[in-house]
Amino acid sequence: MDLPFSPCAQLSVTLTRGILSLVLNRPAQKNALSLAMYTSLTEALRWAAQAPEVRVVRLSGSEDSFTAGNDLADFLAAGELNSEHPAVQFMGALMALPQPMVAEVNGLAVGIGTTLLLHCDFVYASEDAYFQLPFVRLGLSPEFGASSLLARRVGEARARELLLLGDRLEALEAERIGLINGVYPLERLAEEVEWVCKELAKLPPQALARSKALLNAVAGWPLDKVIAQELDVFAQCLDGEEAKQAIAAMMNKEQV
């Protein structure tokens, strides 16, 4: 289908059977993120957020890399790092996306290439992929929520190693400590990610969006508050057409 926006040449965008595929396409620079790429990613995610035909979003890199992070010269050329900066706009669009976000890490993921994964719902990597957060080495500090989200994902001690020392983390170890969901040989990675995306695309979209929002909202809340919020969202789902149709179909099947 024709998209209501025109992505830059460094980002390939396709929509097939409910799966919006975003491919970072700047292989000569290890898919380092330019300002134009940030702008196009933001446009794609904002459109997807209100497009009922989009059931899941898939993000991957081209050739041998996921992304080397920011193109620093381009990043600095944008001026003050405020709410209008293309990178900040992208962060907001990713965090606001109601559909599941699936990342396919086919090589190195450096800097924001790793921290953006903390905002994805599923992350799968090739066996030769690696992750690195070299902010301190560059005289910088963690961004995009990494100082909080990474510790929740992998534990306080390991988060300090990754953020303060900035050493690279190999894919198998990233899976072992819970940073990512799975690791596959490179020749199988795309096939496995495609299967996950297709399975997600089959699910009731409103229930999926509400469940994702619930997971994001209650992190760090006391248990009684989590349970109260869950009951509220569960009641909304139970009263919706998706649940009524699914439950009716299940009951009819059981009666056959």
Buried (B, 14 or more C-beta within 10 A) or exposed (E): EEBEEEBBEBBBBEBEEBBBBBBBBBBEBBBBBBBBBBBBBBBBBBBBBEBEEBBBBBBBBBEBBBBBBBBEEBBEEBEEEEEEBBBBBBBEBBEEBBBBBBBBBBBBBBBBBBBBBBBBBBBBBBEBBBBBBBBEEEEEEBBBBBBEBBBBBBEEEBBEBBBEEBEBBBBEBBBEBEBBBBBBEBEEBBEBBBEBBBEBBEBBBBBBBBBBEBEEEBEEEEEEEBEEBEEEBBEEBEEBEBBEEBEEEEEEEEEE
